[in-house]
Amino acid sequence: MSQKIRVGLDIRDLRIAKTGSRTYLEEIYNQFKSNQYDCEFVYFDTSIPVYTGRYKAFKLIEHIRFFIWKQLILPVRARLNKCDILFCTDYFVPYFTPGFKAIPVFYDTFFYEYPGHYNSQWLKLFKWIGVNAAKKSPVIITITEYTRNRISHFTGIDRSKIKSIHLAPKKMAVAESEPGYSPAFKIPTSKFILHVGTQEKRKNLVRLIEAFKLLRLAGHTDYSLVLVGQPSPKMDMDDSSAIQETISRLDLREYVITPGYASDNDLAYFYKHAWMYAFPSINEGFGLPVLEAFHHQLPVIIADNTCLPEVGGDAVLCFDPFKVEDISQKMKELIENDELRSELIRKGTERLKLFSWEKNAEELIKTFKAAVNKN
């Protein structure tokens, strides 16, 4: 083996992934390309377009292509390129790893927690190939201690074989908006509460809207609620219809804004001008918007469950995500208490210093080297 270890990175997922998993792969890819690490890197991609539509026949073909890529093409290319490590950020690594070691990333355990949201055959493939291939890996990377514990619980893999390395904010998402820039649509009030994320059921946005209604009934009518994010592409997960029905039922059409997917400029504008960030999700693997809100000096209120308190630390205000009244009360408390607002902003700025993609990449490199040297 040469003095420098050779790391192969599967970047095919850049053609498919969205939200957090895409952020992870993009940022790590950019870190590795910076040439500041004592390793050699090889990047594996396909030249064939990847189908991302909803037609079942084409989706089936794409699943077969994915299996061929992961289990046949990728290991052959890793072997031919003399890789010591093959790093895959999308749960799946090759089952057979001739001459190299494969390391996957598991972001969450939704496959186990929400089996009804996934195609049954795809779920079987994940458990049969994905999990068993991961068990053969020298280490599994995950993103929080909470997720580390959940992976061990559901798969039976020993916690000592799972390593959590925290994420960091998406750099483009935390860029400042251009001076004088404003989105194409208008926000009806001078202040607004922000949420960024796909409109999935686990995001708990219906309760957030109901809590916002209580806030307005309590007299805070000078606020709007902006829900940035598109409907989920997976029908069983999508909550967009219930969200729109709730907005109409509570007569909030004028004050709850759903702009859908936001460009980087729009996203930066929303973070920069929001009054607070609200995160009512009932299940997350990490919760990147918490850090993005910290970057923009936004006070943050979050659900008191899963990984969110681990990420937010003492820089957030927690609520019970199943109690609409508690969500509304925390909004009200933050609006009416200027001292609390200033304290959370200060603590958020300090806590953000603990998270960076440079630190993440450095920890990955250490993990790769340890895996190569492990018998």
ABEGO torsion letter per residue (X at the ends): XBABBBBBBBAAAAAABBEAAAAAAAAAAAAAAAGABBBBBBBBBBABBBBABABAAAAAAAAAAAAAAAAAAAAAAAAAAGBABBBBAAGBBBABBBGBBBBBBBABAAAAABAAABBAAAAAAAAAAAAAAAAABABBBBABAAAAAAAAAAAGBBAAABBBBBBBBBAAAABBBBBGBBBABBBABABBBBBBEBBBAAAGAAAAAAAAAAAAAAGBAABBBBBBEBBBABAAABAAAAAAAAAAAAGAAAABBBAEBBBAAAAAAAAAABABBBBABABBAAGAAAAAAAAAGBBBBBBABEAAAAAAEAABBBBBAABAAAAAAAAAAAAABAAAAAAAAAAAAAAAAABBAAAAAAAAAAAAAAAAABX
